[in-house]
Amino acid sequence: MNKFSVLFYLLIATSLNVFAEEDKATYINENRYEVKEINPVQFSETPKNIILFIGDGMGISHLTAAYTANGGNLYMQYLRHIGLITTHSANNYVTDSAAGGSAIATGQKVTDGTVALDQDGIAIPTILQISDQHGKATGLVATSSITHATPASFIAHQPSRNMKEEIAEDFLKTDIDIFIGGGLQHFTQREDGRDLTIDLKEKGYSVFTCLDEATELTTGPAAIFTAPRHNSIYHERGDMLPRATKKAIQVLSQNENGFFMMIEGSQIDWGGHNNDTGYIVGEMLDMDRAVGVALEFAAKNGETLVIVTSDHETGGMALHGGNYEKGSVTAGYTSGNHTGSMVPVMAFGPGAEEFIGIYDNTDLFYKMINLFGF
C-alpha cells in the first residue's frame, strides 16, 4: 500500500470516527413523559423510612441534560433541598464506584476498589446493616448486577470490587429483606460449584428470575434476579427500574419499624464512560421515573425521606447546546472516565433540610444515621 493510500484510509477512518462521536454527542428525546404533581401530606419530624437513590456517575450536567430532554420537567425537581458533596477516595482525588459507594454507605473513606473495608482490612458496618440491626427492613435495587460496586458497598465487605462471587456470598450474611437486580450467574454459576439460590431458599427467601414472576409478592425476604449478569440498556429493559422500585417499597413498607433502601441508576455511569449523550439521558430519565414512584409513596406516607445523589461524576460532561421544546441536548466530554467534580444531593421529606450545603460524601452516612436516631 503506497503512502497516498495509507493517508486516504486514515482520513476516512478519522472522518467516520468524527461522525460517530457527533452521533453520540447530540440526543433528541422522542419519548417525553408527563411529570405528575406531587402534593405531600404533613411530614413527621424525623423519617421512619429512607429511600436513597444513587445515580452512578451523575453530575450537574447529566441532571441538566435530562431536565432539558424532558422539556424542563423532572420528578427530581420536587427534591427542593439541595446540596453538593465532594467525592475523593482515601487514596485518590478521583474516586471509583466502590470507594464512592462505601463512603456513603459507611461514613468512612476507603481506597479505590475496596468494598466497605477500612485501611486495616476490617469490615465497616453499613447504613443498611445498621438499619437491619435496629429492626428496620432493608432493600437494594440496581440496573447493574446486584453484586456490582455500588450495591455491594451497602452489604458486602471485600478487598476488591471484582470479587463478585465473594460479594454474592456476603448477601447471605445480612438479613436483607429484598434485593432486585442482575447478577444471577454470580450466585449460581460459581467456581466453587455452589448454588447460592439454594442457600437463600433455605434462609426463607423467595427467589425469582424476573420481575413478572414476583407479581404476587407482598412480603419478604425475596431475591429477584432480573438478568444473568447486568441488565440491558434503558430502552431494552423497559420500565424495570420503576417497577422494581414499586415492588421493593410494597414489600419493605410492611415493616412497622420502617425501612432503608438504596436504589442505583447504575448505567448513567456507563453512558458517561462512552461519552454517549443519549445513553446518559435515557438512563437519567429512567431513574427519574423511579424517583417519581418513590416520591408518590413518600408524599402520601409522610414518614419517608427520599434522597437522590451520586457517587462521582463520569465523563467530564459539558452542555454545548440544547432545546427544551425539541428535547434536544448536545454535549462535549473531557474524559472517558470519572472526574473529581462535586455531585448533587437532593432531598424530599422529613429531615430534607439537613442535606443543604457543601460537605463530604461521608457526611451522608452520618446525616442518615442521626435522622434515624441510631
Secondary structure, DSSP 8 states (H G I E B T S, - for coil): --HHHHHHHHHHHHHHHHHHHHHHHEEE-S--------------SS-SEEEEEEETT--HHHHHHHHHHTTS--GGGG--EEEEEE---SS-SS--HHHHHHHHHHSS---TT-BSB-TTS-B---HHHHHHHTT-EEEEEEEEETTSHHHHTTT--BS-TT-HHHHHHHTTSS--SEEEEE-HHHHHS-TT---HHHHHHHTT-EEESSTGGGTT--SS-EEEEEESSS---HHHHTTHHHHHHHHHHHHHTT-TT-EEEEEEETTHHHHHHTT-HHHHHHHHHHHHHHHHHHHHHHHHHSSEEEEEE-S-EES-EEEEEEETTTTEEEEEES-SSEE---EEEEEESTTGGGG-EEEETHHHHHHHHHHHT-
